[in-house]
Amino acid sequence: MSTIKTINLKNRPQGKPQLSDFDFTTAEVAELKEGEVLLKTTYVSVDPYLRGRMVDAESYIEPFELNKPIVSGCVAEVLESKDSALSAGDFVTGLLEWKEQQVTKAEQLKKVDPNQAPLSAYLGVLGATGLTAYFGLTDIGKPNKGETLLVSGAAGAVGTVVGQIGKILGLRIVGIAGTDEKIEMIKSEFGYDEGINYKTTGNMKEAIAKACPDGVDIYYDNVGGEISEAALFNINKFSRTVVCGAISVYNATEMPKSISVQPFLIKKSSSMQGFVIFDYKDRHPEGIQQLATWLKEGKLQYEETIQEGFDNIPQAFLDLFEGKNKGKMLVKV
């Protein structure tokens, strides 16, 4: 029986996670039972929302247990199968443990076709990332042609897809990111009409007003915090704010102080709605079909930052909070 590496949550982070919060252990691979498959991990997705699962608090998904493996979206190869639906050599996606190899139930996996798209795409533009962008913008943002869409975290995994979908739907797109290089990327590669580097901008309220002279009809919020407060001063009548993420405050050790949103929403008859992609699980096939069509038609591009090596998974996760990723952050095992 072979021995494999596992990455566990050792400590619940206080503030920004550290490498010392993770623990590497070794274990033997379990024996296969009927209905199970043996998998070899190929790609691992590291995502900001995992930070929330490291806290022992009630949320939309169970927190990670200490000294147990961390779980995230993965692509894996089937090495051995005791289920008729999957065979050795097939590739699958699913929520899997951070292990080099593992045994899991076949019914919890989705088979993917490496000939239809690169395997990494099934964790990004054709996976949870793309679906988050698609449903957040189309279902909550309710876009109308000619409107202005403002996206924070525009150079990230979700933001790069949101902007492109907005462009497909006939919106004017303005993105917020943290370097001049990222601003150039979202404009040249992902169709953004304008970009704001929040790290070199002294007054975000004024910068948004200048970049969005007709105001903001849809704000797709990936970051929260002061950037999102500045956006509130620029929203239009009947605007929609899509609250997707709040990476700017995920590592806060105290509840952040912020302005009250209610006067803005009342004055502008504006809506603000948060969501998680699990809310749309019954509609995932619909979203994947549309995204795959746009990808095939060349209307969607995607950016990936791929780290190499199983041992580098924790560092890749930490790099998210330093903004070191362009597009989707993945680890190729």
Summary of the structure (lengths in Angstrom):
residues: 333
radius of gyration: 20.4
end to end distance: 20.7
largest distance: 65.7
contacts: 1101
relative contact order: 0.15
helix: 32%
strand: 29%
